[in-house]
Amino acid sequence: MRILLVFCLAVGALEAQARSAPALSAGPHGAWNVVPALPGMGRAIEAEATAARRQALLARIGRGVVLIPAAHERDLETEYVQDNDFRQHNTFFYFTELEVKDAWLLMSVRGPDSTDVVLFLPPRNPTPEQWTGVRLGPDSTAARRTGIATVLPLDSLDRRLRMAQVRTRGPVYVPLDVSTKDERRLTDLAFLGRDVRNLRPIVDSMRLVKDAAEQARLRMAVDISVLGHLAAMRAAHPGIFEYEIEAAFEGEVRRQGADRLGYPSIVGSGPNGTTLHYDTNRRRAQDGELVVVDAAAEYGQYTADITRTWPVNGKFTSRQRAIYNLVLATQQAAFDAVRPGVKLMTLDSISRVYMREHSGSVCGPSTCDTFYIHGLGHWIGMDVHDVGDYTTPLAPGMVFTLEPGIYLPEEALGVRIEDDVLVTPTGALWLSAGAPRTIDDVERVMREARAARR
């Protein structure tokens, strides 16, 4: 999605394994057993995973206090709330998997064998719960569901924070970013002359390598997105409006259990396919044009990011084939070079060299890499452009996109192919391979859909 224009790069592997399209069952692919006591989506918390992340963070810090706020409810009267009125702050979610409002997480460490974790929750109030749904109160249910043994009322936070600072005599780590800029407690710490440090660089480096629980959520987001792309392809026909394609995709991912969209869907037909971040989606696709669909689902706070390009009439022209196959081969060349230890800038360079050396006369007097105007890819996770240092060598558990493209505005012709890739100990895995990539597979899916409509 939304190509990171700085130098977000890429992915691939020596020993490539591909995943087929997710099998359809009688119910939604992403269905889960809702826990009524938990607010938000009501997914069971993976307590072992969140506890391991907390312990890993405290081990890195060695000595100090960590204070992390949850998100607050958005204001329906002043904000344009078009999905849910609440989405948890990623840092708080990473260590709790809780979708609670106005909560705080306090952790402290004085040494390897001296750590403390406390969750602070507002008291329950039946009146607002009638409007916005169940909340989790500071009681034994919260402790049992979260795996955090100490859960206290929010009004005891300030006292416990002072105690933790006295006992640890170390710095206070807080997430300093746009989501916390209005948190009074955090600004007060700084104004009181405390040794306040930004927690985000440490947490961002941890989030770069996804653990098994995170990978499972990403895989589900990808699988649901694949089903959405198949639905979009099958709905296509000359004369369809871009927003109808958008509706086919978004309706399917919602039907399959997506929490929300990973980002605004991009559906660019003809000339709009050459605009990287086009998301107005109002044009009517004409016979003979290509459509670029860059869209994905979010599931369990993790988002996929997939792009497919296909002919609205289901048949590539010879010109479209030449451009498409060059983009596809460029993506494969980068993928084939992925292994732990390789840097993303290297993969980006490989993709550009491959496209340049295999351009022939496809793009006229210029080589086609002239029209490859963005980076090869970017990290994905809880953000579609997820956190992490792009100079970091690849390691197993990292997940990112491979998305080369060629854009020819004078021909109203744009092609981008984007897939999500997981780094493995020996190479990489195509997570989104279930969405057709080759010309033969794309045309087959669309041909079968046309036949079924007759």
N, C-alpha and C positions, 0 to 999 in steps of 0.2 A: 504494500500500500504506500501511498504518499512517500515517494522516494526521498530518502534523507540526502539532501543535495550536497552536504558537506563531503565527507568521504565514507559514508556507510557502505559497507562492502558485502561479503559474500559467503559461499559455502559449497561443500561438495564432498567426494570421498573416493578412496581407492577401491574399497570393497563396497559397492552400492547395493543396498537392499531397498526394495520398493514395497509400498503398502498399497493394496488394492482398495477400491471404493468400499466404504463401510457397508456391511450387510444390513438390509432393511428388516426390521422386525415389525410385529403388529403394532407396537407403540412407538413413541418418540425415541430416537437413537440416544438422546442425552437424558432420558428420564432418570430420576433418582428418588429414593425414599425420603420424603420430607420429614424433618424433625420438628414437630409443632412448637416445641419450646424455644427454638432458635429463630431469631428475627431474620429478615432478608429472604434469601432463597431457601433457607432452612436445610442446607446440606450439613451432614455430620462433619464435625471438625476432625481432621487427621492429627490427633493430639501428639502422637509420637513424632511426626514430622515437624510440627511447630515447636515442640520441646527441643528437638535437636537443633533447630535454627537458633533458638534462644541461647542454648548452651554454646553453640559455635560463636555467636556474637560476643558473649561474655568472655569466652576464652581469648578472643582477639583483643578485647579491651584490656583484660588483665586486672585492672583496678579502676573503679569509677561507678557512676550512676547513669542509667539510661532512662529517659522519659519520653514516651511516644503517645501523642494524642490520636484518638479516632476522629473520623470526619463528623460533620454536623449535617443535620437535615437541610436540604436546599429549600429556598423560599419560593413557593409556587406563585407568589404575588409579584416578585421582582425578577425572577430568573426564567429562562426559557427551558423548562424541564420537559424533555420530549421522550425520555425513556423511563427511568425510575427517579423518584425524588431523592434517592440516596445511593451513593457508591462509596465504599470504604476507601480511606487512604491506603495506598499500597504498602507503605512501611508498617502500619499497624496490622494490616491483613497478613502480611508475610509472617509475622510472629504470633498471630492468634487465629487466623481464618474466621474471625468474628465479624459479622455485619451489624455491629451495634453502633448507635449514635452516642456522641458525647462522652465516651469512655476514655480511660487512660491506662497505659501499661507502664509500670515502674519496675525496673530491674537494677540490681546492684551486685557488684562483685568485689571481694577483697583478696581473692586468691583462688586457686583451682578448686578448693574444697569449701569455699564460703561464697555462696551465691544466694540471691533472694529474688523472687518474682512475685509481683502483686498486681492483680487486675482490679481497677476501680470502675464501678458501674453506678449510674444514677438510680435512684429508687424507682420502682414501678409506680405508674399512675394510671388508673383505669380510664380516666377521661381522655387524655391524648391517645391512648391505645385504641379507643373506639374510632379514632380518625385515621391513625397511621399504622395500626397493627401491633402485634405482640412485641414486648420488649423483654430483655433478659435482666433480671434484678440481681442485686448482690447477695446471693444465697447459695445453698448447697447445689442447686441445679446448675448454676453457672460453673461452679468448681468441677462438677462431674462432667459436664459437656465439653469444657475447654481443656481439662487436664491441668489447670492452674489451681494449686491447692488453696492459695490465699486469695479470696475475692472479698473486697471491702466496699462500703458505700463511698461514693465520690467525695463526700464532705470530709473524709479522713485523709485525702490525698496530700494536702499541704503539710500536715503534721508528719506523715510517713516520709515525705520527700526530705524534710529537714533532718529527720533521724538518719536516713540513708546517707545524706551528705556528711554528717558528723562521723558516722561509723566508717565510711570508706575513705574519706579524706583524699578523694581523687576528682578528676574532672567530671562534669555533667555533659553527657552526650544527648543531643536532641536533633530531630530532623529539621533542618533549616531549608525550606523551599517555599514555593508560592502557596502551597496548601496550608502552611502553618504560620504564615506571616502575621495573622491577626490573633494568634493564641497569646493571651495575656500572660499566662504562667511562663511561657518561654521567653518573652521579652523581659519580664521581671527578673528572671535569673541573670540575664546579661547586664541589666541596669544595676543589679546588686553587687556587681563586681565578681561574680563567680567565674570559675574557669569553664566556660561553656564552649563546647566543640560540636561541629557539625557531624551528625551521625551518618548522613547520607553516603559519603564516599565509601565507608566500610560496608554498609548494607548493600549499596549498588554493586560492589565487587562480589558480594555473596550471591546476589540475585543473578549474576551472569551465568553461573553454573546451576542448572535446574536439577533439583533432587527428584526422586521417583514420583512423589506426589504431584509435583509441579508438571512433570512430563506427562502424567496421566491426564491432567486437566488440559494441557496444551493439545494432546492427541485428540481429546474429545472435541475441543474447539475446532481443530482442523477437520476432523471427520464430519462434523455438522456443516462446516463451510463447504466441503466437497459436495455434499448433498445439495446445498444451495446452488453451487455452480452448475451441477447437472440439471437442476430444475430450470435455471436461467437459459441454458442451451436448448433444452427441450421446448421452452415456450417461444423461441425465436421464430420470426417469419418476416419477410419484407413488409415494411409499413408499420411495424410495431414501434411504439414509443419507448424511449429509453426508460421512462418511469415504469412501464409495464414489465420490462426486464428486471428492473430494480425490485418491483413488487414480487415477482416470481422468486427471486433469490431470498429476499427478506422474509417472505411468507413461509418459505420452506425451512429456513434456519430457526425461525420462531416455532414452527410446528415440531421441529426435531429437538427442542429443548434449550435453545440458546438463551442466555440471560438477557443479552442485548447485542447490538452490533458492536464490532470491534472498533469501527470508525465509520464516518459517512460513506455510503456506497458510491463508487465511481462507475458510471456506465456511459462510456463515450463512443458514439457511433460516428463513422466517417471522419470528418475534420475534428470532432471533439476527442477522438482517440489520440490525437497528437498533443493534447493539453494534459499535462501530468496530473494535476489536481482538480480536474473538472468533476464537479459533483452536482451540477444543476439538474441534469438528467431529464431534459424536457424535449429534446429533438426527436423527430421521427426518422428511424433508420430506413435507408433506401436499399433497394435490391442491388446486390453487388458490393456493398460496403462491409468493412470489418467493424466489429464492436469490441472494445476493450472493457472488460468487467473486472474491476479491482474491488473486492468485497470480502468480508469475513465476519465470523461470529465470535462473540465472547462467551466463555463458559467457565464458571467458577473463578472469575476475576482474571482469567487468562485469555488472550486473543490470538487467533490465527491471522494470517495475511496472505491471501492468494489472489493472483491475477490470471485470467484466461482471455485470449483473443480469438475470436471466431467469426466466420462470415454469416451475416444475418440470414442469407438464403441457404446456408448449409454446405456451400461448395466454394473452396478457395479458387481464385483465378491463378493463372501461372505467375503473375507478378506478385500476388499476395503469398503464394507458396515460396517464392525465392526469398522474400524478406523473412517470413515466418521461420523457415528452416534454418536460416542463418542465426536468428535469435535463439532458436532451440539448441542448435549445436554449440553456440557460445555458452549457454547455460550449462550444457553437459560438460564442456571442457573445464569450466570452473569447478563443477561438482567432482569431477574425476581427480582433481588435485587436492581435495580436502583430506586432511588427516590431522591428528593432534600435533601441535607445534607450529603449524603453518599460520602465518599472519594474514589478516583480512586484506591488507593492502596488496599482498602478493596475489591473492585470488582475483582481486579487481584488475590488476595488471594482466594476469593470464587471460581474463575474459576480453580485455581490449585488444591485446595482441592477437588473440585468435580471430576476433571479428575483423581486424584490419587485414590479416593475412589471408582470410578466406572471403573477402568482399568481392573480388573479381570486378566486374562492371555493374554489379547489382545496384549500386548507389551512384552510378554515373562517374564523373571524373574524380569525385571524392571517395575515399574509403568509408565504409558504413559506420565505423566507430565515430566519425564526425557527428553522426546523428544519434549516438548513444550518449545522452546528455545528463546522465545521473549516475550515482554510485551503484555498485553491484548489489548491495543489500544492506540489511540492518538487523540488529537483535530483535527478537520478539519475546513477549512474556506478559506481565501484567499491563504493560504499555505496548501499543503496537510498534512504536520505536522505543524499545525497552532500554533500560539503563545498562551501562557497561562501557569500559574503555575499549575503543576500537584498535588500539595498538596491542591488546592482549593476545598472545598466541592461543590458538584454538585448543580446547580441552574437552574431553567427553562430558556430555551434559549441556553444552552450549547449544542454543537453538537460534537460527536466524534465517533470513530470506536470501534467495538467489533470484534476481529480477533484472536481467538485461533487457534492453529494448531498443528499437529503432523508430524514429519519428520523422515523418516526411510531410510537413504541412502543405507543401505545394501540390502534393498528390492526395491530400486528405486521407493519409494512410499511416496508422500507428500500430505497432506491435509490441506488446510487453508480455512476458511469461514469467510468473513469479510463483515460487514454491517455498515451502517451509522445510528446513533441513535440521536434523539432529546430529551433532557430532558424536561418534562412537569411538571406542578404543582403537579401532583399526581403520576408520574412515568416516562414513556418514550414512544416514538413512533419509530417504525422501519421505517425509511425513504426509505430504499432500499429493502423492502419486495417483490416488484414486480419481482425481479430476483429470480428464483426458488432456494429454499434452501433445501427442503427435497428430499430424494432419489426418492420418487414417482414422485414429480413434475419435477425434472431434467430429469428422464427417459421418462416421458410423452412428454416433449417438444422435446427431441431428437428423440423419436419414431415418433412423428407427422411430424417432419422435414424430416426424412427418407422416410416416406410414400409419402410426397408431392414431393420428388425428383423422385419417380418411374414413 
